[in-house]
Amino acid sequence: METYDLAVIGVGGMGSAIVAHAAARKLKVLGLEQFSIPNIRGSSHGATRILRLGLHEGPTYVPLVLRAVELWKQLGEKIGTPIFHNCGGLDVALPDSRIFEGAKAACEKFGVAHEILDAAETHRRFPAIKPASDMLTVYQPGSGFVLPELAITAQVNLGLENGAEIHGHERVLGCRTHRARLVFAKMQSRKLQTGPAAHLDRGCAGHRAFLRLSNFWNSRFQTWPPARDSIARN
Ligand SMILES: Cc1cc2nc3c(=O)[nH]c(=O)nc-3n(C[C@H](O)[C@H](O)[C@H](O)COP(=O)(O)OP(=O)(O)OC[C@H]3O[C@@H](n4cnc5c(N)ncnc54)[C@H](O)[C@@H]3O)c2cc1C
């Protein structure tokens, strides 16, 4: 029966990153995706995703984003094509709004380079954008955007290079735990089943986490769509 240190259900933006980094740390990793990889039916499809450094949602996230930028740059260098594009970012909002105050506070707390622009200056520098006259902008030159589908493909390839086993078109139909450990997951394809179910084991000390990534991430860190009182553009 196959055993794994870590099983990742859902190989989208988050899952592919976990697969790549866990495999690089020599864990035996299984990645299972119900559709193709990448696919257009999850959240990570399309051309771009904005990456803001001074996150108005909370300064807690800023160190994570700064680290993510480093990793996107490294991954882009490895594949010879940039994944993160540094075009700068604007948070445009009313001065007393959560968006403006939050972005400004996050930048200040972590020393993220930024400028505060009034509406006229925002329009002068970025003619495509014409905020209402009472709005202010937190301009962050270090922000930009990520190419999500390229990112997923690169991360999956990195995982495969490091020995991860990754399957598309393999829906997990259910799983069971025993004493807080995942003992098996039921999958769609016969290929991965041992009898009616495959066995997943997280035996590696220090990595005792089985993550239902999609649900975990989306329920805690969802940052989209932006609040109504803001206009965020890159
Ligand atoms: C239109 C849009 C615009 C966005 N813009 C931004 C932005 O500009 N900046 C930003 O930071 N964020 C943005 N977001 C949010 C960001 O894209 C998501 O938070 C992120 O892509 C979520 O990644 P994920 O891996 O958690 O989810 P997903 O990419 O959805 O991956 C989850 C995967 O799990 C698979 N799966 C689910 N159940 C099973 C199962 N039982 N068995 C096997 N596989 C399963 C799914 O098929 C899917 O591929 C945007 C989201 C959307 C929808």
Ligand as a Chemical Component Dictionary entry (heavy atoms), coordinates in Angstrom:
data_LIG
# 
_chem_comp.id                   LIG 
_chem_comp.type                 NON-POLYMER 
_chem_comp.pdbx_formal_charge   0 
_chem_comp.three_letter_code    LIG 
# 
loop_
_chem_comp_atom.comp_id 
_chem_comp_atom.atom_id 
_chem_comp_atom.alt_atom_id 
_chem_comp_atom.type_symbol 
_chem_comp_atom.charge 
_chem_comp_atom.model_Cartn_x 
_chem_comp_atom.model_Cartn_y 
_chem_comp_atom.model_Cartn_z 
_chem_comp_atom.pdbx_ordinal 
LIG C1  C1  C 0 -11.895 36.382 -10.723 1  
LIG C2  C2  C 0 -10.914 36.342 -9.581  2  
LIG C3  C3  C 0 -9.975  37.348 -9.471  3  
LIG C4  C4  C 0 -9.068  37.326 -8.427  4  
LIG N1  N1  N 0 -8.113  38.288 -8.351  5  
LIG C5  C5  C 0 -7.167  38.230 -7.403  6  
LIG C6  C6  C 0 -6.072  39.148 -7.392  7  
LIG O1  O1  O 0 -5.985  40.007 -8.261  8  
LIG N2  N2  N 0 -5.123  39.015 -6.429  9  
LIG C7  C7  C 0 -5.190  38.021 -5.480  10 
LIG O2  O2  O 0 -4.293  37.941 -4.626  11 
LIG N3  N3  N 0 -6.219  37.151 -5.451  12 
LIG C8  C8  C 0 -7.176  37.213 -6.400  13 
LIG N4  N4  N 0 -8.184  36.298 -6.417  14 
LIG C9  C9  C 0 -8.161  35.250 -5.405  15 
LIG C10 C10 C 0 -7.154  34.172 -5.793  16 
LIG O3  O3  O 0 -7.206  33.928 -7.190  17 
LIG C11 C11 C 0 -7.510  32.909 -5.029  18 
LIG O4  O4  O 0 -7.470  33.191 -3.643  19 
LIG C12 C12 C 0 -6.532  31.784 -5.313  20 
LIG O5  O5  O 0 -6.409  31.552 -6.709  21 
LIG C13 C13 C 0 -7.044  30.533 -4.625  22 
LIG O6  O6  O 0 -6.166  29.486 -4.940  23 
LIG P1  P1  P 0 -6.503  28.052 -4.388  24 
LIG O7  O7  O 0 -5.378  27.158 -4.803  25 
LIG O8  O8  O 0 -6.857  28.136 -2.950  26 
LIG O9  O9  O 0 -7.869  27.663 -5.122  27 
LIG P2  P2  P 0 -8.093  27.057 -6.583  28 
LIG O10 O10 O 0 -7.209  27.686 -7.587  29 
LIG O11 O11 O 0 -9.567  27.110 -6.808  30 
LIG O12 O12 O 0 -7.596  25.574 -6.422  31 
LIG C14 C14 C 0 -8.347  24.605 -5.730  32 
LIG C15 C15 C 0 -8.308  23.369 -6.568  33 
LIG O13 O13 O 0 -8.851  22.290 -5.817  34 
LIG C16 C16 C 0 -9.483  21.433 -6.718  35 
LIG N5  N5  N 0 -10.371 20.575 -5.947  36 
LIG C17 C17 C 0 -11.432 20.955 -5.204  37 
LIG N6  N6  N 0 -12.003 19.889 -4.645  38 
LIG C18 C18 C 0 -11.317 18.801 -5.045  39 
LIG C19 C19 C 0 -11.445 17.398 -4.803  40 
LIG N7  N7  N 0 -12.418 16.894 -4.039  41 
LIG N8  N8  N 0 -10.540 16.548 -5.379  42 
LIG C20 C20 C 0 -9.530  17.045 -6.158  43 
LIG N9  N9  N 0 -9.385  18.357 -6.422  44 
LIG C21 C21 C 0 -10.260 19.227 -5.859  45 
LIG C22 C22 C 0 -10.193 22.383 -7.665  46 
LIG O14 O14 O 0 -10.544 21.766 -8.887  47 
LIG C23 C23 C 0 -9.139  23.482 -7.846  48 
LIG O15 O15 O 0 -8.333  23.290 -9.004  49 
LIG C24 C24 C 0 -9.115  36.293 -7.465  50 
LIG C25 C25 C 0 -10.063 35.271 -7.591  51 
LIG C26 C26 C 0 -10.943 35.298 -8.633  52 
LIG C27 C27 C 0 -11.948 34.180 -8.748  53 
# 
loop_
_chem_comp_bond.comp_id 
_chem_comp_bond.atom_id_1 
_chem_comp_bond.atom_id_2 
_chem_comp_bond.value_order 
_chem_comp_bond.pdbx_ordinal 
LIG C1  C2  SING 1  
LIG C2  C3  SING 2  
LIG C2  C26 DOUB 3  
LIG C3  C4  DOUB 4  
LIG C4  N1  SING 5  
LIG C4  C24 SING 6  
LIG N1  C5  DOUB 7  
LIG C5  C6  SING 8  
LIG C5  C8  SING 9  
LIG C6  O1  DOUB 10 
LIG C6  N2  SING 11 
LIG N2  C7  SING 12 
LIG C7  O2  DOUB 13 
LIG C7  N3  SING 14 
LIG N3  C8  DOUB 15 
LIG C8  N4  SING 16 
LIG N4  C9  SING 17 
LIG N4  C24 SING 18 
LIG C9  C10 SING 19 
LIG C10 O3  SING 20 
LIG C10 C11 SING 21 
LIG C11 O4  SING 22 
LIG C11 C12 SING 23 
LIG C12 O5  SING 24 
LIG C12 C13 SING 25 
LIG C13 O6  SING 26 
LIG O6  P1  SING 27 
LIG P1  O7  DOUB 28 
LIG P1  O8  SING 29 
LIG P1  O9  SING 30 
LIG O9  P2  SING 31 
LIG P2  O10 DOUB 32 
LIG P2  O11 SING 33 
LIG P2  O12 SING 34 
LIG O12 C14 SING 35 
LIG C14 C15 SING 36 
LIG C15 O13 SING 37 
LIG C15 C23 SING 38 
LIG O13 C16 SING 39 
LIG C16 N5  SING 40 
LIG C16 C22 SING 41 
LIG N5  C17 SING 42 
LIG N5  C21 SING 43 
LIG C17 N6  DOUB 44 
LIG N6  C18 SING 45 
LIG C18 C19 SING 46 
LIG C18 C21 DOUB 47 
LIG C19 N7  SING 48 
LIG C19 N8  DOUB 49 
LIG N8  C20 SING 50 
LIG C20 N9  DOUB 51 
LIG N9  C21 SING 52 
LIG C22 O14 SING 53 
LIG C22 C23 SING 54 
LIG C23 O15 SING 55 
LIG C24 C25 DOUB 56 
LIG C25 C26 SING 57 
LIG C26 C27 SING 58 
# 
